[in-house]
Amino acid sequence: MGSNIIPELTVGSSGKTIPLVGFGTAEPSLGGSPATMKESILHAMKVGYRHFDSAAVYQSEQVIGEAIDDALRLGFIKSRDELFITSKLWCNNAHPHLVLPALRQTLNNLKSEYVDLYLIHFPVSMKPGEFADRLPVKKGDLLPLDYKSVWEAMEECQNLGLAKLIGVSNFSCKKLETLLATAKIPPAVEMNPLWHQKKLREFCEKKGIHITAYSPLGAKGTLWGTNWVMDSQELKDIAIAKGKTTAQICIRWVYEQGVSVLVKSFNKQRMEENLDIFEWSLSPEECEKISQIPQRKGCRAADLFISDESPFKSLFDLWDEEV
């Protein structure tokens, strides 16, 4: 398998392209097994993945940096420029004066001069401090996000060439509107768990913002995940009828929505299966069945961020009017 097997899409105004299937690096126990993760990232590069998703809080940046060195030495890639690396600003550094130092630390971890995409991880800030970049968060430490000034610092990161693209993660339409009201550079990408999200998809399409879906299979076993996607009987029935895995049906459906998708498995067979979604398609009837699956929150972020002490007192505060 080569790097050209994954379709790419141009995002933002810079002409930068993003591979439409990427490899996620968030483990259930964040930072739990760097040796296993590095081996998995290397295998992912070997079989054709070129888009790798990281974050300060995942503790995977250094591992990706080491894997890139090994991949270059082994000839899996010819240069760093073949890769699309995403990382994210954690809440403890979501303050105007801390954004650039946080990105410089990320680049140091990755042993790279730039990231292809840098995201605000959540629409909330947090008191800075030691161990503030660990989950679960201390809800009493959460603070409202200063959208205007934090985004200005993100724009500086792009203007300096340290981030080729900038964007956000886990923002609702309403929160995106707030950010867009003062942004000089609009976010190129919005990353969200995809639970249909029709309203968000339509809003982003209108504004020229590309969506990347994370945890398309529900992220079973993680702090933020659920089992309901992989346990869906409708998806299982379609998979049996097509001779595919339930995961392949779900990833293909997300891909057909015109968004990019992040998949994560350290199982070598499943890594390859998750890429085997481009040579076939879902029928209109199958798509209709999937669209009828009851919508639920694709991410239990509420458990991490909602409390009486937090800026988000309820699910409505976090996701606004959206399902």
Phi and psi in degrees as GROMACS dihedral restraints (atoms count N, CA, C in turn):
[ dihedral_restraints ]
;  ai    aj    ak    al  type     phi  dphi    fc
    3     4     5     6     1  -118.5    20    10
    4     5     6     7     1   173.3    20    10
    6     7     8     9     1   -69.7    20    10
    7     8     9    10     1   -14.9    20    10
    9    10    11    12     1   -87.5    20    10
   10    11    12    13     1     7.2    20    10
   12    13    14    15     1   -79.4    20    10
   13    14    15    16     1   -18.4    20    10
   15    16    17    18     1   -99.3    20    10
   16    17    18    19     1   120.0    20    10
   18    19    20    21     1   -59.3    20    10
   19    20    21    22     1   152.0    20    10
   21    22    23    24     1  -124.0    20    10
   22    23    24    25     1   158.3    20    10
   24    25    26    27     1  -133.9    20    10
   25    26    27    28     1   139.4    20    10
   27    28    29    30     1   -76.7    20    10
   28    29    30    31     1   131.0    20    10
   30    31    32    33     1  -127.2    20    10
   31    32    33    34     1   153.2    20    10
   33    34    35    36     1    69.4    20    10
   34    35    36    37     1  -175.6    20    10
   36    37    38    39     1   -95.7    20    10
   37    38    39    40     1    -1.9    20    10
   39    40    41    42     1   -87.0    20    10
   40    41    42    43     1    -8.4    20    10
   42    43    44    45     1    84.2    20    10
   43    44    45    46     1     5.5    20    10
   45    46    47    48     1   -68.0    20    10
   46    47    48    49     1   139.8    20    10
   48    49    50    51     1  -108.4    20    10
   49    50    51    52     1   148.1    20    10
   51    52    53    54     1  -119.8    20    10
   52    53    54    55     1   127.6    20    10
   54    55    56    57     1   -63.4    20    10
   55    56    57    58     1   136.0    20    10
   57    58    59    60     1   -79.9    20    10
   58    59    60    61     1    -9.4    20    10
   60    61    62    63     1  -125.6    20    10
   61    62    63    64     1   127.1    20    10
   63    64    65    66     1  -122.5    20    10
   64    65    66    67     1   170.9    20    10
   66    67    68    69     1  -112.2    20    10
   67    68    69    70     1   119.2    20    10
   69    70    71    72     1   -85.4    20    10
   70    71    72    73     1   152.2    20    10
   72    73    74    75     1  -126.2    20    10
   73    74    75    76     1    17.9    20    10
   75    76    77    78     1   -84.5    20    10
   76    77    78    79     1   117.5    20    10
   78    79    80    81     1   -95.5    20    10
   79    80    81    82     1   158.7    20    10
   81    82    83    84     1   -55.1    20    10
   82    83    84    85     1   -44.8    20    10
   84    85    86    87     1  -103.3    20    10
   85    86    87    88     1    96.9    20    10
   87    88    89    90     1   -55.1    20    10
   88    89    90    91     1   126.7    20    10
   90    91    92    93     1    73.6    20    10
   91    92    93    94     1    16.7    20    10
   93    94    95    96     1   -72.8    20    10
   94    95    96    97     1   -37.5    20    10
   96    97    98    99     1  -140.2    20    10
   97    98    99   100     1    77.7    20    10
   99   100   101   102     1   -59.5    20    10
  100   101   102   103     1   -34.6    20    10
  102   103   104   105     1   -66.3    20    10
  103   104   105   106     1   -45.1    20    10
  105   106   107   108     1   -63.3    20    10
  106   107   108   109     1   -42.6    20    10
  108   109   110   111     1   -63.0    20    10
  109   110   111   112     1   -43.1    20    10
  111   112   113   114     1   -63.5    20    10
  112   113   114   115     1   -42.7    20    10
  114   115   116   117     1   -60.7    20    10
  115   116   117   118     1   -40.6    20    10
  117   118   119   120     1   -68.2    20    10
  118   119   120   121     1   -42.5    20    10
  120   121   122   123     1   -63.5    20    10
  121   122   123   124     1   -41.2    20    10
  123   124   125   126     1   -61.7    20    10
  124   125   126   127     1   -44.1    20    10
  126   127   128   129     1   -64.6    20    10
  127   128   129   130     1   -38.2    20    10
  129   130   131   132     1   -60.0    20    10
  130   131   132   133     1   -43.4    20    10
  132   133   134   135     1   -63.6    20    10
  133   134   135   136     1   -39.3    20    10
  135   136   137   138     1   -62.3    20    10
  136   137   138   139     1   -39.1    20    10
  138   139   140   141     1   -90.1    20    10
  139   140   141   142     1    -1.5    20    10
  141   142   143   144     1   125.4    20    10
  142   143   144   145     1    -8.8    20    10
  144   145   146   147     1   -66.1    20    10
  145   146   147   148     1   139.2    20    10
  147   148   149   150     1  -129.4    20    10
  148   149   150   151     1   -11.3    20    10
  150   151   152   153     1  -106.8    20    10
  151   152   153   154     1   119.0    20    10
  153   154   155   156     1  -123.5    20    10
  154   155   156   157     1   129.0    20    10
  156   157   158   159     1  -105.8    20    10
  157   158   159   160     1   125.8    20    10
  159   160   161   162     1  -131.8    20    10
  160   161   162   163     1  -179.4    20    10
  162   163   164   165     1  -166.8    20    10
  163   164   165   166     1   153.1    20    10
  165   166   167   168     1   -55.4    20    10
  166   167   168   169     1   -42.2    20    10
  168   169   170   171     1   -72.9    20    10
  169   170   171   172     1   -19.4    20    10
  171   172   173   174     1   -75.6    20    10
  172   173   174   175     1   -17.4    20    10
  174   175   176   177     1    57.0    20    10
  175   176   177   178     1    36.0    20    10
  177   178   179   180     1  -113.4    20    10
  178   179   180   181     1    -2.8    20    10
  180   181   182   183     1   -62.9    20    10
  181   182   183   184     1   -46.3    20    10
  183   184   185   186     1   -63.1    20    10
  184   185   186   187     1   -38.3    20    10
  186   187   188   189     1   -64.4    20    10
  187   188   189   190     1   -41.9    20    10
  189   190   191   192     1   -62.4    20    10
  190   191   192   193     1   -42.5    20    10
  192   193   194   195     1   -58.2    20    10
  193   194   195   196     1   -43.7    20    10
  195   196   197   198     1   -67.7    20    10
  196   197   198   199     1   -39.1    20    10
  198   199   200   201     1   -64.8    20    10
  199   200   201   202     1   -37.2    20    10
  201   202   203   204     1   -62.2    20    10
  202   203   204   205     1   -44.7    20    10
  204   205   206   207     1   -56.7    20    10
  205   206   207   208     1   -46.9    20    10
  207   208   209   210     1   -65.6    20    10
  208   209   210   211     1   -40.6    20    10
  210   211   212   213     1   -64.5    20    10
  211   212   213   214     1   -37.4    20    10
  213   214   215   216     1   -65.5    20    10
  214   215   216   217     1   -43.4    20    10
  216   217   218   219     1   -65.1    20    10
  217   218   219   220     1   -37.8    20    10
  219   220   221   222     1   -84.4    20    10
  220   221   222   223     1    -9.1    20    10
  222   223   224   225     1    83.5    20    10
  223   224   225   226     1    13.3    20    10
  225   226   227   228     1   -68.6    20    10
  226   227   228   229     1   -32.6    20    10
  228   229   230   231     1  -132.8    20    10
  229   230   231   232     1   156.5    20    10
  231   232   233   234     1   -93.9    20    10
  232   233   234   235     1   -29.1    20    10
  234   235   236   237     1  -155.6    20    10
  235   236   237   238     1   160.6    20    10
  237   238   239   240     1   -57.4    20    10
  238   239   240   241     1   -30.8    20    10
  240   241   242   243     1   -63.9    20    10
  241   242   243   244     1   -16.7    20    10
  243   244   245   246     1   -72.7    20    10
  244   245   246   247     1   -16.0    20    10
  246   247   248   249     1   -98.9    20    10
  247   248   249   250     1   156.2    20    10
  249   250   251   252     1  -119.8    20    10
  250   251   252   253     1   107.1    20    10
  252   253   254   255     1  -108.3    20    10
  253   254   255   256     1   126.2    20    10
  255   256   257   258     1  -108.8    20    10
  256   257   258   259     1   139.5    20    10
  258   259   260   261     1  -138.7    20    10
  259   260   261   262     1   173.5    20    10
  261   262   263   264     1  -137.8    20    10
  262   263   264   265     1   143.8    20    10
  264   265   266   267     1   -79.5    20    10
  265   266   267   268     1   121.2    20    10
  267   268   269   270     1   -82.3    20    10
  268   269   270   271     1   161.7    20    10
  270   271   272   273     1   -57.6    20    10
  271   272   273   274     1   -35.0    20    10
  273   274   275   276     1   -65.3    20    10
  274   275   276   277     1   -21.5    20    10
  276   277   278   279     1  -106.4    20    10
  277   278   279   280     1     9.4    20    10
  279   280   281   282     1   -82.6    20    10
  280   281   282   283     1    60.4    20    10
  282   283   284   285     1  -133.9    20    10
  283   284   285   286     1   143.4    20    10
  285   286   287   288     1   -51.0    20    10
  286   287   288   289     1   -42.5    20    10
  288   289   290   291     1   -80.9    20    10
  289   290   291   292     1    -8.4    20    10
  291   292   293   294     1  -106.2    20    10
  292   293   294   295     1    -9.5    20    10
  294   295   296   297     1   -64.0    20    10
  295   296   297   298     1   -52.2    20    10
  297   298   299   300     1   -64.0    20    10
  298   299   300   301     1   -46.1    20    10
  300   301   302   303     1   -59.3    20    10
  301   302   303   304     1   -36.0    20    10
  303   304   305   306     1   -64.8    20    10
  304   305   306   307     1   -42.4    20    10
  306   307   308   309     1   -66.8    20    10
  307   308   309   310     1   -39.7    20    10
  309   310   311   312     1   -61.0    20    10
  310   311   312   313     1   -37.5    20    10
  312   313   314   315     1   -66.1    20    10
  313   314   315   316     1   -40.8    20    10
  315   316   317   318     1   -59.3    20    10
  316   317   318   319     1   -45.1    20    10
  318   319   320   321     1   -65.0    20    10
  319   320   321   322     1   -37.8    20    10
  321   322   323   324     1   -61.9    20    10
  322   323   324   325     1   -44.1    20    10
  324   325   326   327     1   -61.7    20    10
  325   326   327   328     1   -43.3    20    10
  327   328   329   330     1   -78.1    20    10
  328   329   330   331     1   -11.6    20    10
  330   331   332   333     1    55.0    20    10
  331   332   333   334     1    44.9    20    10
  333   334   335   336     1  -132.3    20    10
  334   335   336   337     1   152.9    20    10
  336   337   338   339     1   -83.1    20    10
  337   338   339   340     1   -14.1    20    10
  339   340   341   342     1  -158.8    20    10
  340   341   342   343     1   159.6    20    10
  342   343   344   345     1  -108.5    20    10
  343   344   345   346     1   151.3    20    10
  345   346   347   348     1   -75.2    20    10
  346   347   348   349     1   -30.3    20    10
  348   349   350   351     1  -148.5    20    10
  349   350   351   352     1   129.9    20    10
  351   352   353   354     1  -123.8    20    10
  352   353   354   355     1   127.9    20    10
  354   355   356   357     1  -119.7    20    10
  355   356   357   358     1   147.2    20    10
  357   358   359   360     1   -75.9    20    10
  358   359   360   361     1   120.7    20    10
  360   361   362   363     1   -69.2    20    10
  361   362   363   364     1   -42.4    20    10
  363   364   365   366     1  -142.4    20    10
  364   365   366   367     1   151.8    20    10
  366   367   368   369     1   -79.0    20    10
  367   368   369   370     1    53.1    20    10
  369   370   371   372     1  -154.5    20    10
  370   371   372   373     1   148.9    20    10
  372   373   374   375     1  -105.6    20    10
  373   374   375   376     1   178.5    20    10
  375   376   377   378     1  -156.3    20    10
  376   377   378   379     1   151.2    20    10
  378   379   380   381     1   -59.2    20    10
  379   380   381   382     1   131.2    20    10
  381   382   383   384     1   -67.7    20    10
  382   383   384   385     1   163.2    20    10
  384   385   386   387     1   151.6    20    10
  385   386   387   388     1   167.9    20    10
  387   388   389   390     1   -62.3    20    10
  388   389   390   391     1   138.4    20    10
  390   391   392   393     1    65.3    20    10
  391   392   393   394     1    11.7    20    10
  393   394   395   396     1   -74.3    20    10
  394   395   396   397     1   -10.6    20    10
  396   397   398   399     1   -99.0    20    10
  397   398   399   400     1    33.9    20    10
  399   400   401   402     1  -122.4    20    10
  400   401   402   403     1   151.9    20    10
  402   403   404   405     1  -103.0    20    10
  403   404   405   406     1   151.3    20    10
  405   406   407   408     1   -73.4    20    10
  406   407   408   409     1   156.5    20    10
  408   409   410   411     1   -76.5    20    10
  409   410   411   412     1   155.7    20    10
  411   412   413   414     1   -84.9    20    10
  412   413   414   415     1   112.2    20    10
  414   415   416   417     1   -62.7    20    10
  415   416   417   418     1   -27.5    20    10
  417   418   419   420     1   -70.2    20    10
  418   419   420   421     1   -14.4    20    10
  420   421   422   423     1   -91.1    20    10
  421   422   423   424     1    -6.0    20    10
  423   424   425   426     1   -75.6    20    10
  424   425   426   427     1   143.1    20    10
  426   427   428   429     1  -134.1    20    10
  427   428   429   430     1   156.3    20    10
  429   430   431   432     1   -63.7    20    10
  430   431   432   433     1   145.6    20    10
  432   433   434   435     1   -82.1    20    10
  433   434   435   436     1   132.1    20    10
  435   436   437   438     1   -85.6    20    10
  436   437   438   439     1    89.0    20    10
  438   439   440   441     1   -53.6    20    10
  439   440   441   442     1   -49.1    20    10
  441   442   443   444     1   -62.8    20    10
  442   443   444   445     1   -52.7    20    10
  444   445   446   447     1   -76.5    20    10
  445   446   447   448     1   -33.8    20    10
  447   448   449   450     1   -68.0    20    10
  448   449   450   451     1   -39.0    20    10
  450   451   452   453     1   -68.1    20    10
  451   452   453   454     1   -35.5    20    10
  453   454   455   456     1   -59.6    20    10
  454   455   456   457     1   -38.5    20    10
  456   457   458   459     1   -68.3    20    10
  457   458   459   460     1   -35.5    20    10
  459   460   461   462     1   -64.6    20    10
  460   461   462   463     1   -41.1    20    10
  462   463   464   465     1   -61.9    20    10
  463   464   465   466     1   -36.7    20    10
  465   466   467   468     1   -62.1    20    10
  466   467   468   469     1   -39.5    20    10
  468   469   470   471     1   -58.5    20    10
  469   470   471   472     1   -41.6    20    10
  471   472   473   474     1   -71.7    20    10
  472   473   474   475     1   -42.0    20    10
  474   475   476   477     1   -62.0    20    10
  475   476   477   478     1   -30.6    20    10
  477   478   479   480     1   -81.4    20    10
  478   479   480   481     1    -7.3    20    10
  480   481   482   483     1    81.3    20    10
  481   482   483   484     1     8.5    20    10
  483   484   485   486     1   -80.9    20    10
  484   485   486   487     1   -24.1    20    10
  486   487   488   489     1  -129.7    20    10
  487   488   489   490     1   123.8    20    10
  489   490   491   492     1   -70.8    20    10
  490   491   492   493     1   -34.4    20    10
  492   493   494   495     1  -136.9    20    10
  493   494   495   496     1   152.9    20    10
  495   496   497   498     1  -127.6    20    10
  496   497   498   499     1   154.7    20    10
  498   499   500   501     1  -165.5    20    10
  499   500   501   502     1  -164.5    20    10
  501   502   503   504     1  -136.3    20    10
  502   503   504   505     1   167.2    20    10
  504   505   506   507     1  -140.2    20    10
  505   506   507   508     1   138.9    20    10
  507   508   509   510     1    64.7    20    10
  508   509   510   511     1    32.3    20    10
  510   511   512   513     1   -98.0    20    10
  511   512   513   514     1   141.2    20    10
  513   514   515   516     1   -84.3    20    10
  514   515   516   517     1   172.3    20    10
  516   517   518   519     1   -57.5    20    10
  517   518   519   520     1   -42.6    20    10
  519   520   521   522     1   -63.3    20    10
  520   521   522   523     1   -42.3    20    10
  522   523   524   525     1   -70.2    20    10
  523   524   525   526     1   -34.9    20    10
  525   526   527   528     1   -64.1    20    10
  526   527   528   529     1   -40.3    20    10
  528   529   530   531     1   -58.7    20    10
  529   530   531   532     1   -43.7    20    10
  531   532   533   534     1   -59.5    20    10
  532   533   534   535     1   -45.2    20    10
  534   535   536   537     1   -67.4    20    10
  535   536   537   538     1   -43.6    20    10
  537   538   539   540     1   -65.4    20    10
  538   539   540   541     1   -24.5    20    10
  540   541   542   543     1   -61.5    20    10
  541   542   543   544     1   -28.7    20    10
  543   544   545   546     1  -120.7    20    10
  544   545   546   547     1    -3.9    20    10
  546   547   548   549     1   -69.6    20    10
  547   548   549   550     1   134.5    20    10
  549   550   551   552     1   -85.3    20    10
  550   551   552   553     1   -39.1    20    10
  552   553   554   555     1  -110.2    20    10
  553   554   555   556     1   113.9    20    10
  555   556   557   558     1   -69.4    20    10
  556   557   558   559     1   152.0    20    10
  558   559   560   561     1   -60.4    20    10
  559   560   561   562     1   134.2    20    10
  561   562   563   564     1   -80.2    20    10
  562   563   564   565     1   -27.6    20    10
  564   565   566   567     1  -139.5    20    10
  565   566   567   568     1   142.8    20    10
  567   568   569   570     1  -121.2    20    10
  568   569   570   571     1   125.6    20    10
  570   571   572   573     1  -108.0    20    10
  571   572   573   574     1   129.9    20    10
  573   574   575   576     1  -152.4    20    10
  574   575   576   577     1   152.5    20    10
  576   577   578   579     1   -69.4    20    10
  577   578   579   580     1   133.2    20    10
  579   580   581   582     1   -94.1    20    10
  580   581   582   583     1   109.2    20    10
  582   583   584   585     1  -119.4    20    10
  583   584   585   586     1    58.6    20    10
  585   586   587   588     1    80.7    20    10
  586   587   588   589     1   -63.4    20    10
  588   589   590   591     1    51.7    20    10
  589   590   591   592     1    40.6    20    10
  591   592   593   594     1   -58.6    20    10
  592   593   594   595     1   -43.8    20    10
  594   595   596   597     1   -63.3    20    10
  595   596   597   598     1   -45.5    20    10
  597   598   599   600     1   -64.5    20    10
  598   599   600   601     1   -41.2    20    10
  600   601   602   603     1   -61.7    20    10
  601   602   603   604     1   -44.0    20    10
  603   604   605   606     1   -66.7    20    10
  604   605   606   607     1   -40.3    20    10
  606   607   608   609     1   -62.7    20    10
  607   608   609   610     1   -47.8    20    10
  609   610   611   612     1   -66.3    20    10
  610   611   612   613     1   -37.5    20    10
  612   613   614   615     1   -61.7    20    10
  613   614   615   616     1   -42.1    20    10
  615   616   617   618     1   -64.5    20    10
  616   617   618   619     1   -35.2    20    10
  618   619   620   621     1   -91.9    20    10
  619   620   621   622     1    -0.5    20    10
  621   622   623   624     1    74.6    20    10
  622   623   624   625     1    27.5    20    10
  624   625   626   627     1  -103.8    20    10
  625   626   627   628     1   126.3    20    10
  627   628   629   630     1   -82.1    20    10
  628   629   630   631     1   139.2    20    10
  630   631   632   633     1  -101.4    20    10
  631   632   633   634     1   134.6    20    10
  633   634   635   636     1  -112.2    20    10
  634   635   636   637     1   128.3    20    10
  636   637   638   639     1   -94.4    20    10
  637   638   639   640     1   128.1    20    10
  639   640   641   642     1  -109.8    20    10
  640   641   642   643     1   164.2    20    10
  642   643   644   645     1    47.5    20    10
  643   644   645   646     1    48.1    20    10
  645   646   647   648     1   -65.0    20    10
  646   647   648   649     1   -19.7    20    10
  648   649   650   651     1  -100.3    20    10
  649   650   651   652     1     8.0    20    10
  651   652   653   654     1    98.2    20    10
  652   653   654   655     1   -12.2    20    10
  654   655   656   657     1    54.9    20    10
  655   656   657   658     1    46.6    20    10
  657   658   659   660     1   -53.5    20    10
  658   659   660   661     1   134.0    20    10
  660   661   662   663     1    92.8    20    10
  661   662   663   664     1    -6.1    20    10
  663   664   665   666     1   -99.1    20    10
  664   665   666   667     1   167.3    20    10
  666   667   668   669     1   -58.3    20    10
  667   668   669   670     1   -31.5    20    10
  669   670   671   672     1  -104.8    20    10
  670   671   672   673     1     0.6    20    10
  672   673   674   675     1   -96.7    20    10
  673   674   675   676     1   172.5    20    10
  675   676   677   678     1  -139.5    20    10
  676   677   678   679     1   166.4    20    10
  678   679   680   681     1   -99.2    20    10
  679   680   681   682     1    -7.4    20    10
  681   682   683   684     1   -67.4    20    10
  682   683   684   685     1   -26.9    20    10
  684   685   686   687     1   -66.5    20    10
  685   686   687   688     1   -54.3    20    10
  687   688   689   690     1   -70.2    20    10
  688   689   690   691     1   -19.4    20    10
  690   691   692   693     1   -91.2    20    10
  691   692   693   694     1     0.4    20    10
  693   694   695   696     1   -68.7    20    10
  694   695   696   697     1   121.1    20    10
  696   697   698   699     1   -65.9    20    10
  697   698   699   700     1   -35.0    20    10
  699   700   701   702     1   -60.5    20    10
  700   701   702   703     1   -45.2    20    10
  702   703   704   705     1   -65.7    20    10
  703   704   705   706     1   -40.2    20    10
  705   706   707   708     1   -62.3    20    10
  706   707   708   709     1   -41.3    20    10
  708   709   710   711     1   -64.4    20    10
  709   710   711   712     1   -43.4    20    10
  711   712   713   714     1   -63.9    20    10
  712   713   714   715     1   -41.1    20    10
  714   715   716   717     1   -61.0    20    10
  715   716   717   718     1   -44.6    20    10
  717   718   719   720     1   -63.3    20    10
  718   719   720   721     1   -44.0    20    10
  720   721   722   723     1   -63.3    20    10
  721   722   723   724     1   -32.6    20    10
  723   724   725   726     1   -96.9    20    10
  724   725   726   727     1    -5.2    20    10
  726   727   728   729     1    69.8    20    10
  727   728   729   730     1    32.8    20    10
  729   730   731   732     1  -120.4    20    10
  730   731   732   733     1   170.7    20    10
  732   733   734   735     1   -84.2    20    10
  733   734   735   736     1   158.6    20    10
  735   736   737   738     1   -58.3    20    10
  736   737   738   739     1   -39.4    20    10
  738   739   740   741     1   -60.8    20    10
  739   740   741   742     1   -43.8    20    10
  741   742   743   744     1   -61.9    20    10
  742   743   744   745     1   -40.0    20    10
  744   745   746   747     1   -61.8    20    10
  745   746   747   748     1   -45.4    20    10
  747   748   749   750     1   -65.3    20    10
  748   749   750   751     1   -45.9    20    10
  750   751   752   753     1   -64.9    20    10
  751   752   753   754     1   -42.0    20    10
  753   754   755   756     1   -62.2    20    10
  754   755   756   757     1   -41.2    20    10
  756   757   758   759     1   -61.8    20    10
  757   758   759   760     1   -45.0    20    10
  759   760   761   762     1   -61.4    20    10
  760   761   762   763     1   -45.6    20    10
  762   763   764   765     1   -58.3    20    10
  763   764   765   766     1   -39.2    20    10
  765   766   767   768     1   -70.8    20    10
  766   767   768   769     1   -12.2    20    10
  768   769   770   771     1   -80.7    20    10
  769   770   771   772     1    -2.2    20    10
  771   772   773   774     1    83.0    20    10
  772   773   774   775     1    17.7    20    10
  774   775   776   777     1  -113.1    20    10
  775   776   777   778     1   163.6    20    10
  777   778   779   780     1   -88.8    20    10
  778   779   780   781     1   160.7    20    10
  780   781   782   783     1  -138.2    20    10
  781   782   783   784     1   139.6    20    10
  783   784   785   786     1  -104.5    20    10
  784   785   786   787     1   127.5    20    10
  786   787   788   789     1  -116.6    20    10
  787   788   789   790     1   152.1    20    10
  789   790   791   792     1  -142.7    20    10
  790   791   792   793     1   113.0    20    10
  792   793   794   795     1  -147.0    20    10
  793   794   795   796     1   135.4    20    10
  795   796   797   798     1   -93.8    20    10
  796   797   798   799     1     4.6    20    10
  798   799   800   801     1   -85.3    20    10
  799   800   801   802     1   122.2    20    10
  801   802   803   804     1   -62.0    20    10
  802   803   804   805     1   -39.0    20    10
  804   805   806   807     1   -64.6    20    10
  805   806   807   808     1   -43.9    20    10
  807   808   809   810     1   -68.8    20    10
  808   809   810   811     1   -32.5    20    10
  810   811   812   813     1   -55.8    20    10
  811   812   813   814     1   -43.6    20    10
  813   814   815   816     1   -74.4    20    10
  814   815   816   817     1   -39.7    20    10
  816   817   818   819     1   -59.2    20    10
  817   818   819   820     1   -39.7    20    10
  819   820   821   822     1   -67.3    20    10
  820   821   822   823     1   -17.9    20    10
  822   823   824   825     1   -91.4    20    10
  823   824   825   826     1   -13.9    20    10
  825   826   827   828     1   -87.5    20    10
  826   827   828   829     1    63.9    20    10
  828   829   830   831     1  -129.3    20    10
  829   830   831   832     1     2.5    20    10
  831   832   833   834     1   -97.3    20    10
  832   833   834   835     1   -16.2    20    10
  834   835   836   837     1   -96.7    20    10
  835   836   837   838     1     7.0    20    10
  837   838   839   840     1  -147.1    20    10
  838   839   840   841     1   169.6    20    10
  840   841   842   843     1  -143.8    20    10
  841   842   843   844     1   166.9    20    10
  843   844   845   846     1   -89.4    20    10
  844   845   846   847     1   143.1    20    10
  846   847   848   849     1   -76.1    20    10
  847   848   849   850     1   160.5    20    10
  849   850   851   852     1   -55.0    20    10
  850   851   852   853     1   -36.5    20    10
  852   853   854   855     1   -66.2    20    10
  853   854   855   856     1   -41.5    20    10
  855   856   857   858     1   -66.5    20    10
  856   857   858   859     1   -41.1    20    10
  858   859   860   861     1   -61.8    20    10
  859   860   861   862     1   -39.5    20    10
  861   862   863   864     1   -63.6    20    10
  862   863   864   865     1   -42.5    20    10
  864   865   866   867     1   -59.5    20    10
  865   866   867   868     1   -43.8    20    10
  867   868   869   870     1   -65.8    20    10
  868   869   870   871     1   -38.8    20    10
  870   871   872   873     1   -67.9    20    10
  871   872   873   874     1   -18.8    20    10
  873   874   875   876     1   -86.0    20    10
  874   875   876   877     1    -9.6    20    10
  876   877   878   879     1   -62.5    20    10
  877   878   879   880     1   130.1    20    10
  879   880   881   882     1   -55.3    20    10
  880   881   882   883     1   137.6    20    10
  882   883   884   885     1   -79.4    20    10
  883   884   885   886     1   141.5    20    10
  885   886   887   888     1  -141.9    20    10
  886   887   888   889     1   166.3    20    10
  888   889   890   891     1   -62.6    20    10
  889   890   891   892     1   127.5    20    10
  891   892   893   894     1   -83.0    20    10
  892   893   894   895     1    -3.7    20    10
  894   895   896   897     1  -146.2    20    10
  895   896   897   898     1   129.9    20    10
  897   898   899   900     1   -87.3    20    10
  898   899   900   901     1    43.6    20    10
  900   901   902   903     1   -60.0    20    10
  901   902   903   904     1   -26.4    20    10
  903   904   905   906     1   -54.1    20    10
  904   905   906   907     1   -40.1    20    10
  906   907   908   909     1   -63.1    20    10
  907   908   909   910     1   -28.1    20    10
  909   910   911   912     1   -86.1    20    10
  910   911   912   913     1   -32.2    20    10
  912   913   914   915     1  -120.6    20    10
  913   914   915   916     1   -14.4    20    10
  915   916   917   918     1   -94.9    20    10
  916   917   918   919     1   125.9    20    10
  918   919   920   921     1  -168.0    20    10
  919   920   921   922     1   170.8    20    10
  921   922   923   924     1   -66.3    20    10
  922   923   924   925     1   -23.6    20    10
  924   925   926   927     1   -87.6    20    10
  925   926   927   928     1   -12.3    20    10
  927   928   929   930     1   -91.1    20    10
  928   929   930   931     1   160.0    20    10
  930   931   932   933     1   -60.6    20    10
  931   932   933   934     1   -21.9    20    10
  933   934   935   936     1  -103.7    20    10
  934   935   936   937     1   101.9    20    10
  936   937   938   939     1   -83.7    20    10
  937   938   939   940     1   -18.1    20    10
  939   940   941   942     1  -151.0    20    10
  940   941   942   943     1   170.0    20    10
  942   943   944   945     1   -59.1    20    10
  943   944   945   946     1   -36.3    20    10
  945   946   947   948     1   -62.8    20    10
  946   947   948   949     1   -40.3    20    10
  948   949   950   951     1   -61.6    20    10
  949   950   951   952     1   -38.2    20    10
  951   952   953   954     1   -75.1    20    10
  952   953   954   955     1   -49.4    20    10
  954   955   956   957     1  -105.3    20    10
  955   956   957   958     1     2.7    20    10
  957   958   959   960     1    57.3    20    10
  958   959   960   961     1  -133.9    20    10
  960   961   962   963     1   -86.9    20    10
  961   962   963   964     1     2.0    20    10
  963   964   965   966     1   -91.5    20    10
  964   965   966   967     1   149.3    20    10
